[in-house]
């Protein structure tokens, strides 16, 4: 009888050795899950257009930090129209880090019935009122109703490249371009809503570089807005008409 009692006590002791730690571990896991649900910390890096709340709304707190599907969250964030890429990571016990790269808008495309946004990687993106208010960038006016991005890139590749070049190398000029109008043999740019600048097709980049030299040459007496128009289309010449109200 004593031997049976000893065996029973041994079994109970062994059960206690395994059961109690398991119960403690389960309790910790449960508490960790509750801690994440009610005390989560989010670090959002790289957002300029999107508000933090718009990014955090894509996060999933329905499970513990260990079980969260980071790839799913990343895909949800990448579905936002102006997100180029994102990276989601976690730091225990309760922190989620989201690093995002937003698209960098370059110009608006405005056709007869359609509006697009094109970024510096030549990606076409949708346009809405919030985007228009957030990004003051040049508008390219085209006299057609094209919607196919491949055709648009092919037909307007030169002026897109020139606008991108100006953004990178002639930034003050880029920031003050109001719109670009495409004519059969030339481009017309409106600078600061006052000065019209004309460039020939096929040599536009070279003429833009010449304009930058011209601006630097006359900067002590004139600025580009000192002229009603600047015509770069005549070979080896720059034709201007002064605006006497804008002379320095």
C-alpha positions in Angstrom: 0.0 0.0 0.0 2.8 2.3 0.9 4.5 1.5 -2.3 1.4 2.4 -4.3 1.1 5.7 -2.5 4.8 6.5 -3.3 4.2 5.7 -7.0 1.1 8.0 -7.0 3.0 10.8 -5.3 5.9 10.4 -7.8 3.4 10.6 -10.7 1.8 13.7 -9.3 5.2 15.4 -8.7 6.3 14.7 -12.2 3.0 16.0 -13.5 3.5 19.1 -11.5 7.0 19.6 -12.9 5.7 19.6 -16.5 2.2 21.1 -16.0 3.1 24.2 -13.9 5.8 25.5 -16.3 3.5 24.8 -19.2 0.8 26.8 -17.6 3.2 29.7 -16.8 4.4 29.7 -20.5 0.8 29.7 -21.8 0.0 32.6 -19.5 3.0 34.6 -20.7 2.0 34.0 -24.3 -1.5 35.1 -23.6 -0.3 38.2 -21.8 2.1 39.0 -24.6 -0.8 38.8 -27.1 -3.0 41.1 -24.9 0.0 43.4 -24.4 0.4 43.8 -28.2 -3.3 44.3 -28.7 -3.5 47.1 -26.2 0.0 48.5 -26.0 1.4 48.2 -29.5 4.0 50.6 -30.7 4.3 51.6 -34.3 7.3 53.3 -35.9 6.5 54.7 -39.4 9.5 55.9 -41.5 9.5 57.6 -44.9 5.9 58.8 -45.2 5.4 62.3 -46.6 2.2 62.1 -48.5 0.4 59.5 -46.3 -0.6 60.2 -42.8 0.6 57.8 -40.1 -3.0 56.7 -39.4 -3.4 55.7 -43.1 -0.3 53.4 -42.7 -1.3 51.9 -39.3 -4.7 51.1 -40.6 -3.0 48.5 -42.7 -1.5 46.7 -39.7 -3.0 43.6 -38.3 -3.3 43.3 -34.5 -5.6 40.3 -34.4 -2.8 37.9 -33.2 0.4 38.0 -31.3 3.5 39.8 -32.6 5.1 36.4 -33.2 2.2 35.3 -35.4 1.7 38.5 -37.4 2.0 38.0 -41.2 4.5 40.7 -42.1 4.3 39.9 -45.8 0.6 40.4 -45.8 0.9 43.7 -44.1 3.6 44.8 -46.5 1.4 43.9 -49.5 -1.5 45.9 -48.0 0.7 48.9 -47.6 2.1 48.5 -51.2 -1.5 48.6 -52.5 -1.6 52.3 -51.6 -1.4 54.2 -54.9 1.7 56.4 -54.0 3.7 53.7 -52.3 6.7 52.5 -54.3 7.8 49.9 -51.8 7.8 49.1 -48.1 9.5 46.9 -45.5 7.7 45.7 -42.4 9.7 44.3 -39.4 9.1 43.6 -35.7 10.9 44.2 -32.5 9.8 42.2 -29.5 7.8 42.6 -27.3 5.4 45.0 -29.0 6.9 47.1 -31.8 6.2 47.1 -35.5 8.5 49.1 -37.8 7.2 50.2 -41.2 9.7 51.7 -43.7 8.2 53.1 -46.8 9.4 54.7 -50.0 6.8 56.8 -51.7 6.6 57.6 -55.4 8.3 60.9 -56.3 5.9 62.8 -58.6 7.4 64.5 -61.7 4.6 66.0 -63.7 0.9 65.8 -64.5 -0.3 64.5 -67.8 -3.5 66.3 -68.9 -5.2 65.0 -72.1 -8.6 65.9 -73.4 -10.5 63.7 -71.0 -7.9 62.2 -68.7 -5.5 63.2 -66.0 -2.5 61.2 -64.9 0.5 61.6 -62.6 3.9 60.3 -63.7 6.7 59.8 -61.2 10.5 60.0 -61.7 10.5 56.3 -62.6 8.0 56.9 -65.4 5.2 55.1 -63.5 1.7 56.3 -64.2 -0.4 57.0 -61.2 -4.0 58.2 -60.5 -4.7 61.8 -59.7 -7.2 63.1 -57.1 -7.8 66.5 -55.4 -5.6 65.6 -52.5 -2.7 64.8 -54.7 -3.2 68.1 -56.7 -3.1 70.1 -53.4 0.0 68.2 -52.2 2.2 68.3 -55.3 2.8 71.6 -57.1 4.5 70.1 -60.2 4.4 71.0 -63.9 1.5 70.0 -66.0 2.0 68.5 -69.5 -0.9 69.4 -71.8 -1.4 67.1 -74.7 -4.0 67.6 -77.5 -5.2 64.0 -77.6 -7.2 61.5 -75.6 -4.4 58.8 -75.2 -4.7 56.7 -72.1 -2.2 53.9 -72.9 1.0 54.4 -70.8 3.2 52.7 -73.3 2.1 55.0 -76.1 2.4 58.1 -73.9 5.9 57.2 -72.8 6.9 56.6 -76.4 5.3 59.8 -77.8 6.4 62.1 -75.0 9.6 60.5 -73.8 11.8 63.4 -74.8 9.9 66.1 -72.8 9.6 63.7 -69.8 13.3 63.2 -69.8 13.9 66.9 -70.0 11.6 67.7 -67.2 13.3 65.0 -65.1 16.7 66.5 -66.0 15.5 70.0 -64.9 14.3 68.6 -61.6 17.7 67.1 -60.9 20.0 69.7 -62.3 18.0 73.0 -62.8 15.7 72.7 -59.8 14.7 76.3 -59.5 13.5 76.3 -63.1 11.7 73.0 -62.6 9.9 74.2 -59.5 8.5 77.3 -61.3 7.3 75.6 -64.5 3.5 76.0 -64.5 2.7 73.9 -67.6 4.2 72.5 -70.8 2.2 72.6 -74.1 3.2 70.3 -76.9 3.2 71.8 -80.4 4.0 70.0 -83.7 7.6 71.1 -83.7 8.3 72.6 -80.4 7.5 72.7 -76.7 6.1 75.8 -74.9 6.8 76.1 -71.1 5.2 78.7 -68.9 7.6 79.9 -66.3 6.2 81.4 -63.1 2.9 81.9 -64.9 4.5 84.8 -66.8 7.4 83.9 -69.1 6.9 81.6 -72.1 10.0 79.6 -73.0 10.1 77.8 -76.4 12.2 74.7 -77.1 12.7 72.8 -80.3 11.8 69.1 -80.4 14.7 66.6 -80.6 17.2 69.0 -79.2 15.3 70.1 -76.1 17.8 69.0 -73.5 20.7 70.8 -75.2 18.6 74.0 -75.4 17.6 73.7 -71.7 21.3 73.4 -70.8 21.9 76.6 -72.9 19.1 78.3 -71.1 20.8 77.5 -67.7 24.0 79.1 -69.0 22.0 82.1 -70.2 20.3 82.6 -66.9 23.7 82.5 -65.1 25.1 85.0 -67.5 22.4 87.6 -67.1 21.6 87.0 -63.4 23.1 90.3 -62.2 20.8 92.4 -64.4 17.9 90.0 -65.3 16.0 86.9 -64.2 14.0 84.6 -66.5 10.8 86.4 -65.5 12.3 89.6 -66.8 11.1 88.5 -70.2 7.7 88.0 -71.8 9.2 85.1 -73.8 12.5 83.4 -74.4 12.8 81.6 -77.7 15.4 78.9 -77.8 14.3 77.4 -81.1 16.6 79.4 -83.5 19.9 77.7 -83.9 22.8 79.6 -82.2 20.5 82.3 -81.0 18.3 83.2 -78.0 15.4 85.5 -78.9 13.8 87.4 -76.0 11.3 90.1 -75.4 11.8 92.1 -72.2 9.1 92.8 -69.7 10.1 96.2 -68.5 8.0 95.9 -65.4 10.2 93.0 -64.2 13.7 94.4 -64.8 16.0 94.5 -61.8 
